[in-house]
Structure formats: C-alpha cells, structure tokens
Amino acid sequence: MLAQSHRILKSPETFTDRIRTQGYAFAARQDHRLDGQYAGSLQAFREEYGQFPLDPHLNAGEGFRARRYGRFRLDAATGELAVFPHAAFFQSAAFDVLYGDIHRRFAPLSRGLLENEFFLNLIRDDFSTFPLTAEERGQDFEINVHLIRIAAVPGNATGRPAPEGIHQDGYHYGVSRLFDRQNLSGAESRVHDLRKRVIDRHTLLEPTEAMYMNDRAIFHSVQPFHAEDPSRFANRDMLIALYQPLAVSPQPRATALGLTPSGIAGYLELADRLLFK
Ligand SMILES: [Fe+2]
C-alpha cells in the first residue's frame, strides 16, 4: 500500500488561493519539497520517459511523440488511489479539434510508474491543492494522466505541443508539469481569459516546474519549440494530470484496481493481453 505522503508543495495554501482567484498558478522548482523521501523515485520517474512507446496517433508533419496514459480513481473518503483497467481514451471534439470524438489507444502505465512513490503521491498531492467547490467536495474524482515526450530530431527540428492552439482540456482541474527539456528553445506556456486574450505567459524551464489550472476558468496554449542544435535530438517531457468528479466522466464504468502487488499485476496482465504495448 502506498505510504502516506507529505505535501510536495511547500506552501500549498498559497497555490490554492491563486488558483481560486486567478484561475491558474505557476509553481517554480523551489516551491517543491523534493529532497529526502522522493530523491530516488523522482529520478526513476524521469528515466521512465526514455522507455515510452511512440504515439500512433499523429498527423503528418507533427514530428515525434512518445507517451503513456492511465486513469486513476481517488476515493474522497479515504484519499486512496486506485487504477482503472487500461482502456482507450475518449475525448470530445468540443475540446480537441484535431483528435476529438475518437477513441485513442495509448500505451498503458508501466510497472515502474505504478510502483513509483513520487509519481503517485504527486498526483494525489496536487488534487489536495485545488480549490474545490462545495459541490465537488466529498466526491470521488478520476485522474486522467498523460505522460508525454515530444521530440525534435535532426531533419525535423520543431516540436509541437499536444493539443495545439488555445484550448481548454475539458476537465475541472489540471496540472501540466515539466520533467525534462533538453536542447530546445521555445515552448512558452500562455494563459488566456475566457475571451482567449493572453493574460500571462511563462516558460517552464526546470524539472517539476508546473502550471496549475482551474480548467473552466481559463484557456491555455503552448508555443512550439525548436532544437537549439538542429543536428541533435531535443525533447520536452511533460506530465499532464486532468481531474474531474468520477460522476461526470464519459469513460465507461469500471472497477478500479488497488495499487497492491496483485492489483498492479492484474492491470499489467490485462494491458498485455489486450496488446496495449
Ligand atoms: Fe491542455
């Protein structure tokens, strides 16, 4: 069973206030408490990105993207996380014009991710930073987790964010957190008001820097990036976690598996049998 976490943000209430009043908040690397307990598992988490399979859902000219996807259940009463059996990801075209209204098969979470103390505590800790409404409080939430490496390679030196353009993600809350950027310039994050005017901009530069969002209060976008040295590989590694009450999820009903050795084994076996590689 997952050990009880301590708070990863040093002063979470500051971020809760900012998200409540502005609709978003940027967190710097030094706003996190990452020494001690998490040093090893944070490093192991970052190394996972080098093992991701390629994303098969790319349009021509979009470059290279590798990713994994998973969906968790967060129990309101106990604070416990459980993972849903791996399934295709569905998103409405209302929120993603390029890929919406189709089911996309992404690679499942790995054993290394499902056992990673930093990763699991982070997605739970971030949930407790959101300024929940009275209606949301006490509800079980789902967490859709996208781990994405976008790369630029020699001969194709531009990396494009996913999704492109000014958008909302279609959830209640979200966090986009950087875990690596190598050999690249650009990828500025922009915050837009509901009339899509830019109200803030910031470039995530250091591992664990993040943007917290009340998804329904703002729009957001990310600019493309370019390899600084176009003869070498460039990559940007992100963790995007999207939260909403389970009751409003469009995903089919399923029973979540506990993050125990047998629950994790069951998840991996099912993903393997269904050929989600
Ligand atoms: Fe987004």
Residues whose N, C-alpha, C, O or C-beta is under 5 A from the ligand:
A	BS01	LIG	D169
